[in-house]
């Protein structure tokens, strides 16, 4: 242990009090580690723009300085000299940290670097190798990422699988009478027996919002043909007018879905999001690239099954890796396209056809028509989420990994300069 009793960690990620997935995951992790009474954190909290740039003292062990972006070399050099951290913790896409990896030789004069990492899809990203070699611990929160890096055989000594996880105090199954009350209040008493789906994502191209609506229309048509009705409703928790995506009001109207889609536009706290998952019969995610997918895990924590593409981090959620059973409906990839850019030369995008998404939703509908079958699936989904994505286990694994990184760094007798 350090002389003062606690290791000091400099954190570079989304602001830990923000509502982004990276931000909330940072918050849960740091709060859990602080309870171990051996860690103290100083964070540069990233965002495009903050409303308030004053330093936030959450407590003595979590102090956050809001910044635009993720930092720069001069900021880190000054911080290393003044704060003298035992460890630097980074958490987001490596493109945001190119500048940091370029000065890793300076950082490694002071402390090691650990990284909560994800890469959405194959092929193995050879162009990331310089980043990987510059990191002391690569802790992957997607098992697909972990497997891909492990199979390369290059980084096994520094590689771990530490998944995302959620606090059960926020995402939990409600009592049946509570669910009925909320469904009646939010949707109307006439909708108590309506089949309800939920989609929780940003309205952006990668999330395929228009294809969700087209798939939902196909499902309603199948429902009409096979069951003689269209008693189904889709909740889309998103901003329909987001500049990053299509104008979803117009799309829903064009497809004739105005009576079968509800848009939830407001930012909601965890308690209200928990209610939305509880009144839903399933949660869906068909993104063509998804490192993890927090909304589906949030849904599973409440006992609500999911319909999801077998891609990235979604695969280990929708498919029980222990026996291959499904926690709802797992959608096979119909088409892969190899895309890229100047900084990411190649990566696959995974697509499921709208028709097969619709059939997947119908399959889930059929699975849950019987009350007993629905409850059995709900119990299975909930148990899987709580055991395979346990927050305390994630915190404990990070505690071990960061302690090892610090101890291994201090025990190095000879440094060797390598060029890759």
N, C-alpha and C positions, 0 to 999 in steps of 0.2 A: 504493500500500500504506500501511497505518497506520504510525505512528511505531514501535510496538513489533514490527512485522513480521507481526502477525496481526489479522484482524478478529474482534471479539467478538460472538457471536450469542446472544441469549436465546431459548431454545426452549420453547414451550408445547405439549405433546402427551402421550400416554401415556408412562409411564416407559420409557426406552430399554432397560432391562434386563428389561422385562416380556415376557410371551408373546403379548400381543394383536397383531393385525395392524398396528395403528398403532404399537405399541411396537417391534416387530421392524423395520418399515420405517424408523422413526426411527433405530434403532441402525445398520442397514446404511448408511444415508445419512451419518450423522455420522462413523462410522468411516472411510468412504471419503474424506470431505472433510478429515478431520484429516490423512490421509496426504499431502495436497497442501501441508501446512506453511504454510497461510495463514489457517486458521480455528481459533478456539477457542470452545467452547460451554459455556454455563451453562443447565441445564435445570431447570424446575419439572416434575417427573415426576408426571403425574396418575394417579389411580386412585380408586375409590370409598373404599377403605380400604387402608392399608399395614400390614404386620406390623411394619415398622421405619421410623421417620421420620428416622433419622440421615442426614446428607448423605453421598452416595457419591462418592468421588473415583476414578473409573475410571482417569484419568490427568490430567496437567496441563491437557489441552485438553477434557476431558469431566467436568464436575462436576454431579451431579444432586441436587437437593433434593426429596424426596418430599412431595407435598401431596395433600389431598383435593380432588377436582374439578380445575378448570383454572386457578384463581387468582381474583383480585379486583382492583379498581382500586387500593386502597391498597398491595397487594403489588407491583404494577407500578410505581407511583409511587416507592416506596422503592428498588426495583431499578434503575430508570432513574437515580436520583440517585446510588446507590452503585456500580453496576457500569458505568454509562455504555456500554451496548451500541451497536454500530454498526448492529444490525439485530434486529428481532423476527421469529421464525419461528413460525407457528402451523400446526397440523395436526390437524383433526378437524371435526366438524359445526359450522356457524356458530352454531347455537343455544347452544353452550357458550361462545361468545365475544361474545355481545351486549354484555356489560358492557365488553369491551375496545374494541369499535367505538364505543361511546358516549364513550370518552375518547381517540379517535384523534387529536384535535387536540392534546392534551397530548403524546401519543407522538411526533407528527410535529414537535414542537419539538426532539426529540432524534435520531430515527432513522426509517427506513422500516419497513414491514411487508410480509412475504412470506407466502404461504399455499399449502400443498399441499392442493388443494381437490377435492372430488367432489360432484356432485349426481346422485342416482340415476336420475332420469327426467324426461321432458318433462311439462308445458309449461315454457317458460322461466320461471324463478322471479323475476318482477318484484319480489317482496317481499324479495329478497336484494340488490337494487341498492345500497342504502345500505352494505351490507357490502363489495360489490365496489368501489364508488367510494372506500372508505376504505383499500383495499389497494393497495400499490405494484406487486406482482407476484402474479398469480393463476396458479399452476402446477397444471394439472388432471392428475390421475393416471388419469382415465378419458377416452378419446377421445370418448365420447358427450358427456360434460360439456363438453369443449373445443369440440366442434363446435356444441353448443347455444348456448354463450356467444358463440362467434365469429359465428354466424348472427344474433345479436341486434344486432351492429354497435356495441355500446356500450363494449366493454372491450378491443378488439384491441391497443391499445398496451401493455397490461399483461398480456396473455394468452399462455400457453405450454402445450404438452402435454409433460408429463414423467411417464411411466408408472411404476408400481411395478415393482420388479425384485428378484431373489433371488440370493444368492451360490451359484454352482455347486458350491462346496466342500461344501455341505450337501445340495443336491438334485441328484442325479446318477443316471445309469443304472448298475446293478450288472451284473456279469458273469452269464451265464446259470446257471453252476453255483452262484453265490451265491444267485440268486433261487430256484432249486430247493431249496436247503438251507433258506432262510428259510421258504419256503412249506410245506415238510415239517415244520419245527419249530413253526410257528405254527398251521397248519391241520390237519396230519396228512398222511402219505404217500398216503392214499386220495384226497386233494383236489388232487393235483398237476395233474390235467387239468381241474379244476373252473373254470368261468367265474366270475371274481371281480370285483365292483365295490366301490368305496369312496366313502363320503360323509363329508366332514369339515366339520362346522359346529357351531355351538352349537345345542342343542335349544331352539329358540325359534320363534315363529309365523312370522316373516319367512322362515325357511329351509324351511318346509313339511315338517317331519319326518314327520308322519303321511301326507302325500301321497307321500312317497318310499316308504314301506312299502306303501301301496296300489298304487302304480305297479309296485313290485317283484313284488307278487302277480300283477298283470296280466301282467307279463313272464313269470313262471314258468308261468302258464296257457298263454300263447302258445307257450312252449318245449315244454311237454308236448304240445300239440296238433300242432305242426309238426315237432318233433324226436323226440318220444316219450320225453322225460326232463325232469327238473328239476334237472340237475346245475349249479347256480349258487348262489353265496353272496355276500351283501352285508355288507361291513364298515361299521358305523356308528361313526365315531370321535366320540363325544359323550357327554354325561351323560344317561342315560335318565330320571333322576329330577330333572332341572333344573326348578325352579319356574317358569321362563319358558316351558316347553313341556309337551307331553303326557307321560304315563307310558308310555314306549315299550315297556317289557317287556309291559305289558298289551295294548298295541296289536298288537305282534308275535304274541302268543299268540292274540288274538281273530281275527287274519287267518290263523292257521295257519302262521306263518312261523318258528317256533322253530328248525327245522332248517336254515333258509336265511338267517338273519341272525345276525351276531356283533357284539356291542357291545364297543368298545374304550373303556374308561372312564377310564383313567389318563392323566395329563398325560405326554406323551412328549417326549423331546429330539429334535432335528432328525435325528439318525442313525436313530432308531427310526421316525420318521415317514417317512423316506426308504425304509425297508424296506417299510412298508405300501403306499406308492405302487408300488414295484417288483413286489410280488407280486400287484398288481391288474391287471386287463385294461382297466379304465376308471375314471375318476372322474366323479361326477355332481354337478351343482348346478342346482336348479330354483327358487331363491329368487325371490319375486315382486318384490323390489327388491334390487339388488346393485351397489353402487358400483364394485367391482373384482372381488373373488373370488380370494383368494390361494391357496386350496386347489387350484383347478383349474390355476393356473400352476405351483404346486409339483409337481403331477402331470405336467404337460407337460415340465417340466425333466428328469424321469426317463424320458421317452419314452413315458409312458402317456397315451393319448388321453382326451378328455373328452366327456361328453354334457352340454350346457348350454343354457339358455334364451338366446335372443338379446335380452338386456336389459342395460342399463348397461354396466359394464366387462367383462362376460362376452362380449359380442358380438365384440370385437376379439381375444379369445382363441380362441373356438371357430371363428370365420371368419377365414381369411387375407385381410386387407384388400387384398393385392396382386393376387389373382386370384379371390377369392370361394370358393376351395376350403375344405373343412371339416377341422378338426383333431380329428376324431371325428365327432360328430353334433350339428348345430345345430338346436335346437328353435324353431320359429316360435311366436310368441305367439298363443294362441287367444282370449284375453279380456283387455281392459284395463278397470280400474275406476278412476275418479277419486276419490281419497280426500283427506283433509286434516284439519287441526286449527286451533286458534286461532293457533299460531305458524307453521305451514306450511299455508296455506289450500288449496293444491291441488298434487297430484302423482299421476301414474299408477302403478298397480301392474300388473305383467305376469304373466299366468297361462298355463300350458300344462296341458291336461287330463291326468289320470292315464293315460288310454288312449293319448294321443299320446306321453307320456313312455315308457310301456312299449314302444310301437312303435319309439321312438328307440333304446332299449336293445337291442331285437332287431336293429335295423339295424346297430348297432355290433358285435353278436355275429356277424352274417353277414359283416361287413367283415373280421373278424379270424379267421374259421374256418380260412382258408388261412394256413399259417405264413409264406409269402412276402409275402402281402398285409399280414399283421400287422406284420411287420418293416419293410415299406415305410412304413406309416402311422406306426409308432413313430419312425422316422428323421425323417420329415417334421415330426411334432409337436415332437420334441426340437430340431431345427434352428430351427424357428419361434420357440420359446420363448427360445432362447439368443440369437437375433439381434434379435428385436423387443422383448424385455424384458431387455436387457443391463444389468447392474448398473453397470458402469463408465460406460456412456453416460448413465445416469440421474444418477450422481454428477457427471459432467462438465457436464451441462446445468444442474444446480443450482448448480454453481460459477460458471458464466457468469451465470445469472439473479441470484444474490445479489450478485455483483460489480457487475453493471449497476445493481441497485437502489440500492446504496450510492453509486456514482458519480453516478447521475442525481440522487439526493437531495442530494448535496453541491454539484452544479452548478446547482441551482435558484437563480435570482437573485431572483425575485419570487414571493411566495406569494399565491394568490388564494383567498379563502373562498367556498365554494359551498354552497348548500343544496339538498338533493334531497327 
